[in-house]
């Protein structure tokens, strides 16, 4: 009976350790910290490094509210996410991270890189660079939304637009979705597309199939 009881205790401890290891935020280090005991909020200053379950974040300042699942980072933000299928890195001035929702909102002077580590055959683009003023990643739904002064760079081929929505699970870009009055333009350098320039109001880019669907005031230069 005592042996069974000990086994049960060991099993409970083992489960506790497993679940503890699955926490989204694993460790934070900094030059110095301030801990508010009233609400369990910790502020970090100077050379901040945050290790999360799929990568890390560095910045100059951070506020971690573990109870409410919030992490805010400011100044020189550098975010890295990596898995067996993709690598994402983002630089910005501000990051607001809703840990429970796995939702990351990057603000101001955003530059990002998405790299598909599991490459499909005959796909022209497997690495995408992007700049914008606002940038959101939903790690649960595998969606990226970039807004305001967006430039999407497919290894030299560029899209200039207002809004770019990228479903990196399906490998599909929706450009200026629901903002049809604003024009977008493509500039191509790869000969495979056989186009030099085109513009439209909206576009859907299917990267796996190497297809672009353009709508509204379409103009193309070959």
NUVO-759311 format. One record per residue: x, y, z of N, C-alpha, C in turn. Coordinates in pm, whole numbers, plus 50000, padded with zeros to 5 digits. Layout:
REM NUVO-759311
XYZXYZXYZ/...
//
This chain:
REM NUVO-759311
500834987950000500005000050000500875012650000/501915012450084502835023850091503545025849959/503895014549892504585015349763503685021849658/502415017949658501465023849564501295038749591/501235042449718501105056549756502295064649706/503505058949723504725065749677504725067349525/504235056749455504155057449309503215068649266/502095070049338501125080449306501735094249325/502475096149435503125108949461504135112049351/504915101949313505915103749207505245107649075/504105101249044503385104148920502855118348919/502305122949031501805136649042502935146649024/504075144049089505225152849075505715153248931/505705141548866506145140848726505235149348637/503905148048657502965156248579503175171048605/503435174748728503665188748763504875194248689/505925186148683507135190448613506885191848464/506125182548407505835183048263505065195648229/503995198448307503195210348280503975223148306/504855222948404505685234748434506605237748316/507135227248253508025229148140507305234748019/505955232948012505185237547897504745252147909/505185259248013504835273348024505395280947906/504605290447856505015298147739506275306247767/506295313247882507475320847923508285312448021/509495308947981510305299748061511265306948155/511915317648107512905324548190513085338848140/513335348248234513635362148199514865366548278/515835372448209517005378048276517145392648234/517725400848323517915415048294518965420648389/519385433248365520365439648453519775442148592/518505446748596517845447948726516335447248708/515615444448818514165442348813513485449748926/512175451948908511305457149013510105447749025/509865442749146508755433249167507685439849252/506465440749197505325446449268504545434849332/504655433649464504035422449535502515423549536/501965435549521500515437349528499805430349412/500395430749294499735424549179500615414349105/501765411149165502685401149107503145404948966/503375417648943503905422548816505395425448832/506195420648737507645422548744508075431348627/508895441548656509455450348553510945447348538/511385446648414512775443348384513405454748304/514655457948336515345469148271516765464948232/517165468748111518555466948068518905452848025/519255451247897519695438247843518725427047880/517455429447852516425419747887516425408447784/516415396147833516255384447746515185375347803/514205372347718513065364047758513105351147677/513155339947744513115327147675511675321947679/511095320347560509755314447553509855300447493/508735293647483508745279447454509295276247314/509205286047221509665283547085510715293647038/511455299747132512465309347089512815319147200/513035331747163513425341647262513055355747214/513125365047310512895379247285513975387047358/514545397147293515445406447361514885420547345/515135429047446514655442847444515355450547555/515025463447568515615471647674514755471947800/513415470647781512495471047895511385460847874/510895455047984509785445647974508965445848103/507665443348089506755441848203506035428648187/506165419948289505565406648282504495405148389/503245403348344502115400948432501695386348413/502285377548492502055363148474500605359348502/500015365648602498645362248641497665364348527/497815375448454496905378648344497445374748207/498605368648205499165363748080499555374747983/500175385548034500555396947951502065399347962/502675401947848504085405747844504225417447748/504725428747799504955440647716506445443647711/506955445447589508365448347569508495461547495/509585469047524509785482047461511245484447429/511475491047317512785495847272513705484347230/514115484947103515035474947047514515460647063/513225458947032512605445847046513055436746932/513495424746968513875414646869513255401446913/512335396346829511565384346861511955373246764/512165361146818512485349546736511545338146773/510945332046669510115320146686510605309646587/510795297446635511245286846545510545273746579/510235266146474509635253046492510215243746386/509645232146372510155222746271509805227246130/508815236246115508345240045981508615254545944/508835263446044509025277446009509935284746108/510505295546057511335304346138510805318546116/510545325646227510045339346219510905348246308/511335359546255511995369546339511385383146311/511255391146417510615404346406511405414346490/511615426146432512195437346504511175448646509/511075455446623510125466546636510495475046756/509715485546778509915494046895509135488547014/507925483446989507035478747096506485464947061/506355456447162505685443547149504695441947263/503435438947228502415435447326502045420847302/502325412547400502195398047386501105392947479/499975388447420498935381747497499285366847498/499835362247608500375348747616499275338347608/498145340947673497055331147674496465329147534/496365340047458495805339347323496875336347218/498135336147259499265334547166499215344847053/498955357247095498785368247001499855378747028/500635382146925501715391846939501435403746850/501495415746910501245428146836502505436746841/503155438346725504365446346713503995459946655/504585470646711504225484146670505465492446642/505425499946533506385510246495507705504446442/508025508846320509285504946254509495489746255/508465482646210508505468046215509215462546091/510135453446113510725445746003510695431046044/510275422445950510085408345984510585399445872/510935387245910511365377045814510615364145847/510005358345743509395345145757510135335645664/510565324245718511305314545639510675300745657/510195294945547509625281445552510755271345556/510865264145667511945254445681511625241345607/510335238545594509895226945517509445232045382/510305231345283510065237445154509265228245063/508265234344996507505227144895508265227244763/508095216844684508755216344554508165226644459/509035232344373508625241644267507975254444319/508175257844445507675270444497508745281144477/508345292344416509325302644385509795309944510/508935310844612509275318544731509185309844855/510255309044931510185302245060510655311345173/511155323345137511555333145237510905346545205/510285352645307509555365045288510055375345389/510415387145341510775398245429509675408745421/509485416045530508345425245535508655436945627/508195448745588508265460445676506875466745684/506565472645799505265479345819505335487345949/504225493645983504135500746111503435492446218/502535483646177501835474746270501875460546216/502105451146308502345437346266501815428046374/500925418946337500315409846434500555395446391/500985387046488501125372746464500185365246557/499385356446500498565347346579499175333346566/499855328946670500555316146664499615304346665/498385306246714497405295446715496845292846575/496425303546507495795302146376496805302746262/498085305746295499155306946196498825317846092/498495329646146498185341046061499055353046097/499405360745995500155373046012499395384245942/499265395746009498635407545949499575419345963/499915425545851500745437645850499905449245798/500015460945865499235472645826500115485045822/499735494245731500335507645721501755507145663/501865512945542503165513845472503835500245459/503075490645411503565476845404504375474645277/505525468445292506325463645179506635449045205/506165440445113506425426145122507455422745015/508525416145054509615412844963509745397744952/509395392444833509595378244805510925376644733/512005377144803513345375344746513575384344624/513225397144640513445406944535512185411644467/511175403144456509865407144404509115414044517/508595426044491508035434044600506565437344578/505855437944691504465442544694504395454744786/503815465644736503595477744814502085479144836/501645479544963500215479344990499895485345127/498605485445159498145490645290498035479545394/497495467945350497285456745443497705443745373/498475435545442498835422345393498495412045499/497705402145461497335391345552497935378345498/498735371845581499425359845537499025347945622/498425338045560498115325245624499285315945594/500225314545690501415306745661501195291745678/499995287845720499635273745717499275269545575/498485278045506498065275245369498985281845266/499895290545311500835297545223500115306645124/499175314645176498385323645092498445337845149/498715347545061498705361745096497425368045043/496745375945128495635384345083496075398845098/496075406244988496595419944985495445429744974/495435439745062494395450145066492995444245078/492885433145148491585426945171490685436545249/489485439245194488485448145256488905462845256/489925466545179490285480845163490485483745015/489435481044935489535481044790489865494744730/489615505544802489875518844745491355522144738/492155514644810493585517044810494275507844711/495145513644630495835505644530497065498744587/497425487744521498665480844552499465479644424/500735476744436501545474444316502575463644342/502865456244238503885445844240505045450244153/506245447344198507445449344116508195436044113/508435430643993509015417343978510445418143926/511325409943981512675408543928512945394343879/512175384643930512355370743887511725368543750/512465362843659511985360543523510855350343517/510745341643619509725331243618508305336943607/508105349143660506765355043656506455361343521/507475364643441507305370343308506515383543310/506595390543421505935403643437506925413043502/506955425643459507845435343521507125443143631/505835446243605505115455043699503615452543684/502875453543793501415453643784500835460843904/499625465843887498935472343998497455468343995/496815469444111495405465944125494895471444256/493645468544289493105472544419493315461744524/493055449244487493245437944579493955426544506/494535417544584495215406044525495225394444623/495245382444567495445370244645496625362844582/497665360344661498865353544612498905339644673/498775329544586498895315544629500315311144600/501145310744704502575308144686502835293744643/502075284344698502285270244661502005267744514/500995274744460500615272744320501225283144227/501995292844284502615303444204501585311044121/500475314744185499395321844117499055334844188/498685345044110498245357844165496895361344103/495905364044188494595368444143494475383344174/494295391544069494215406044085492795410744056/492345420744134491005426344114491065441544124/490265448244041490075462644052491155471043989/490845477443875491765486643807493145480243782/493085468443723494315460843702495105466543583/496395468343603497305472643496498565464343505/499035459143389500225450543388501185454843281/502475453943312503545456943218504405444443203/504565439643077505315427343052506735430143003/
//
